[in-house]
Amino acid sequence: MAGLKLQTKSADKILYGIKFPWDDKATLIQMLGLQAASSTTNTRASSAVNLKQGVLHTSGSRSETFVVDSYWTIGDKIHDGIKKAVEQDVAVGIWRMDFNEATLDAQGNIASVPAEFGMAKPNGLPETEAVNNLLHANITYNIDGNTQDGVLNVSELDPQLLVDGLKMFDFAHNTDIGGSTTTSPTTGATTNSQAGK
C-alpha cells in the first residue's frame, strides 16, 4: 500500500463548549469543565424485515451523542448549570470544536475554529467520588436531531477556554502572580497586605 497516508489529529485540541438556555444572549461559549477523555457516536438505526428470500435490512434515522469526562473546579457554574438542566429536563447548547483545524490570523493567534453544534440533554450528573481525587463526571449528551457544522470566531469563545482548555496556563509576567494574601517566608504565617489600610 505504497503512498498510503493516514490522517492523525491531536485529541488534546478537540474541546467541548456549552451554553445554557437561561444564559444571556451575549454570554460567551464556556468550556465544558476541564476535559479528559471525550468521544462521539453517530449511528444509524436499522431494522430487519424477514422475507421468504432472506432478511432485508432497512436504515432508520441517525442518532448522535457527545461523551465528555469533565473535571470541576470549586464553585463551577457549569457543574451547577448541568445539574439544573438534568433536574429540569432541558436541552443545552453543545459545541465540539476542533482546534487541529483552527484558522490563524497574521500574528499567529487563533481567529476561528470549525465546530459541530447540537442541542442536547445530558443523561445525568454521575459524580465520581474517588478518594483524594478531583470531582468529575462522565456525561453523555444525547443530541436532539443531528449536529450542524459551522465555524466559530474566537470572539464567541470565553478567553479562559483558550487558556485552560488548550494549554492550562498562559505565560505570566511578575505582575501576574501574587495578590493581597501572602505567606511570610520566615514564619509561614499568612498575612494580608491590605491590613494596614
C-alpha positions in Angstrom: 0.0 0.0 0.0 2.6 2.5 -1.1 1.7 6.1 -0.7 -1.0 5.5 1.9 -1.3 8.5 4.2 -3.3 8.3 7.3 -4.7 11.4 9.0 -3.8 12.0 12.6 -5.3 14.5 15.0 -4.4 15.6 18.5 -7.2 14.7 20.8 -5.9 17.4 23.2 -7.1 20.0 20.6 -10.7 18.9 20.5 -12.7 20.7 23.1 -16.4 20.9 24.0 -18.2 24.1 24.9 -21.6 24.7 26.4 -24.3 27.4 26.8 -27.5 27.1 28.8 -30.9 28.3 27.7 -31.2 30.7 30.6 -27.8 32.4 29.7 -27.9 35.9 28.3 -27.6 36.0 24.5 -24.3 37.9 24.8 -22.8 35.2 27.1 -19.7 33.6 25.5 -19.4 29.9 25.0 -17.9 28.3 28.2 -15.7 25.3 28.4 -17.5 22.1 29.5 -15.3 21.7 32.6 -11.6 20.7 32.5 -11.8 17.8 30.0 -10.2 14.4 29.9 -11.3 11.7 27.6 -14.1 12.5 25.2 -15.8 10.8 22.2 -18.8 10.9 19.9 -21.2 8.4 18.4 -23.0 8.8 15.1 -25.0 5.7 14.4 -28.0 4.9 12.2 -30.8 2.7 13.5 -31.6 -0.4 11.4 -34.3 -3.0 11.3 -34.6 -6.4 9.7 -37.6 -7.5 7.6 -37.9 -11.2 7.2 -38.7 -12.2 3.6 -39.1 -15.6 2.0 -35.9 -15.0 0.1 -34.0 -13.9 3.2 -33.6 -10.9 5.5 -33.8 -7.4 4.2 -32.1 -4.7 6.4 -33.5 -1.2 6.3 -32.0 2.0 7.6 -33.6 4.3 10.1 -32.7 7.7 11.5 -29.3 8.7 12.8 -28.5 9.1 16.5 -25.7 11.2 17.8 -24.1 11.6 21.3 -21.2 13.5 22.7 -19.5 11.9 25.7 -17.2 14.1 27.8 -15.3 13.3 31.0 -15.3 16.7 32.8 -13.4 17.7 35.9 -14.9 20.6 38.0 -13.3 23.5 39.8 -14.7 24.7 43.2 -17.9 26.6 42.7 -18.0 25.8 39.0 -21.1 27.4 37.5 -21.1 24.9 34.6 -21.4 22.0 37.0 -24.3 23.7 38.7 -25.9 24.5 35.3 -25.7 20.9 34.2 -27.3 19.8 37.5 -30.1 22.3 36.9 -30.5 21.1 33.2 -30.8 17.4 34.4 -33.3 18.3 37.1 -35.5 20.4 34.8 -35.1 18.1 31.7 -34.0 20.8 29.4 -31.6 20.8 26.4 -28.4 22.7 26.4 -26.3 24.0 23.5 -23.1 21.9 22.9 -20.2 22.7 20.6 -17.5 20.3 19.6 -14.5 22.4 18.5 -11.6 21.0 16.6 -8.6 23.3 17.1 -6.4 21.0 14.9 -8.0 22.8 12.0 -8.2 26.3 13.5 -7.6 29.3 11.3 -4.8 31.7 12.4 -4.5 35.4 11.9 -1.4 37.3 10.7 0.1 37.3 14.2 -0.4 33.5 14.6 -3.3 33.7 17.0 -6.4 31.7 16.7 -9.0 33.6 14.6 -11.7 30.9 14.1 -12.3 27.2 14.7 -14.6 24.7 12.9 -17.2 23.2 15.2 -20.2 21.0 15.3 -23.3 22.3 17.2 -26.2 20.4 18.7 -28.9 20.8 21.3 -28.5 18.0 23.8 -30.0 16.7 27.0 -27.3 15.4 29.5 -28.1 11.9 30.6 -27.4 12.8 34.2 -24.7 14.1 36.5 -22.9 11.0 37.9 -20.2 12.3 40.1 -17.2 10.1 40.8 -16.1 10.5 44.4 -12.7 8.8 44.4 -10.5 9.2 47.5 -8.1 12.1 47.3 -9.1 12.8 43.7 -10.8 15.7 41.8 -14.6 15.8 41.5 -15.6 14.7 38.0 -18.4 13.2 35.9 -18.5 11.3 32.7 -21.6 12.6 31.0 -23.4 11.5 27.8 -25.1 14.4 25.9 -27.9 13.0 23.7 -28.2 15.2 20.6 -31.7 16.2 19.6 -31.9 15.7 15.8 -28.4 15.9 14.2 -25.4 18.2 14.7 -24.7 21.0 12.3 -21.3 22.0 11.0 -20.1 25.6 11.2 -17.3 27.9 12.2 -16.9 29.9 15.5 -15.0 33.2 15.7 -12.6 33.4 18.6 -14.7 36.4 19.8 -17.6 34.0 20.6 -15.5 31.9 23.0 -14.7 32.6 26.6 -11.0 33.6 26.7 -10.4 31.1 29.6 -11.4 28.3 27.2 -8.3 29.0 25.1 -6.0 29.2 28.1 -7.4 26.4 30.3 -8.6 24.2 27.5 -5.6 24.2 25.2 -2.6 24.9 27.4 -3.8 25.0 31.1 -1.8 28.2 31.8 -0.8 31.2 29.7 2.6 32.9 30.1 2.8 35.1 33.1 4.8 38.2 34.0 5.9 39.1 37.5 2.9 41.3 38.0 0.5 38.5 37.1 1.5 36.4 40.2 0.6 37.5 43.7 -2.2 39.3 45.5 -3.4 40.6 48.7 -2.8 37.4 50.7 0.8 36.4 51.2 2.7 33.8 53.2 5.7 35.1 55.2 8.8 33.1 54.2 10.2 33.3 57.7 7.2 32.3 59.8 5.0 30.6 57.3 2.1 32.7 58.6 -0.4 34.1 56.2 -0.8 37.9 56.3 -3.0 40.3 54.5 -1.1 43.2 52.8 -4.3 45.2 52.9 -4.4 45.0 56.8 -2.9 48.4 57.3 -5.4 50.1 55.0 
